[in-house]
Amino acid sequence: MTGPHLLDATMFWPRSGVGGVRRLITTKRAALSARGWRHTLVAPGASGAGMLDCGGWPIPFSGGYRFVADRRHVAQLIERAEPDIIEAADPYTLAWAALDAARALHLPSVAFCHSNLAAMARRWVGELPGQHTRRGRWAERQARQYLARLYGEFELVLAPSRAMTALLHDLGVHHAQHQPLGVDCQVFHPAADDPSWRRALERRLGLEPGTHLLIYAGRFAAEKNLGLLARAVSLLGPGHALLAVGHGPRPPGGRHVHVLPPPPNSAQLARLLASCDAFVHAGDQETFGLGALEAMACGTPVVANASGGLGELVYGAGITLRSQRPEDWADAILGALQHGDTQRRRTALERARGLDWPVVLDMLERRYQRLLQPVRRAGDEPASTAHAHPRHA
């Protein structure tokens, strides 16, 4: 007897291994497998057992992403995998292919809204943070109409923050539901702090002992506003360093910036987060903020942009601000470093533990199971192939 078979399809699978969606799906895949589920991934460059490479063209300056154009090919890959439920984790070609396969197989379809396409569209047409141009408004309008059309076709739409859920409802996607992401509190916890390892890191980077280490972990992309963080740390001057951990087309630079490759596993990432003095994130288009949550679970103070899902996650558990001024960010970072706010730290730890991965997975699994249950109504024919599948009976 085998469990249900979930198939995830996503373009968000960078070759570098950096990216919240990739980490989320990897964690979900392992956790569901431990609960008896089968899991298949369809993504560009995916390799390994239960993973299907759907090809795609490299996207310049994207940090390793590839664009998939052949909708029919992807739909056929999904159909041949014979899943019981299909989930799309991006709003592009793979999402439409997932819908095609779901219709062909009479399966439930799920979309997880991991990106704020409407906000991204404004940046794509050259609008800078804080600007409100006619061209930007037009691009946002087009993106909103596209999302409404796409997500209106899915049986269930999930969003990782209440802010993103509200935006989808405003678009007319009234069946969108709030589904937060999770953190493994067995790995990410304050005890991961390692003072001796930190001293060795300081020596390796040529830093004076006791230098305040500020960390950003994630992709180096335009919407992360890493240049703003670099300028803020420059204003703080000697005794402060920004550790930019990750890969991508827009790495920050400067005298006080050190770019590091991502750690090879979660335990080493947790050690890095717990051993630093503050986590900083100036991104203004985040739908959640997984890196911030992992830092909160480690007891590391967080300074973050107050916009979107990131601000929602960190509010009350860290310092949030709406500003593009390096001076404001420098002041906020000093506040996090100089004032050990035990109440914020307690709030951060409680919030992270409330989003411990087993808790979040229980919620997600219940949503999947409801979709898999055949619906019987008075006068209906017995449900046969609509949502139930004999392969896991």
Disulfide bonds with the S-S distance in Angstrom:
none
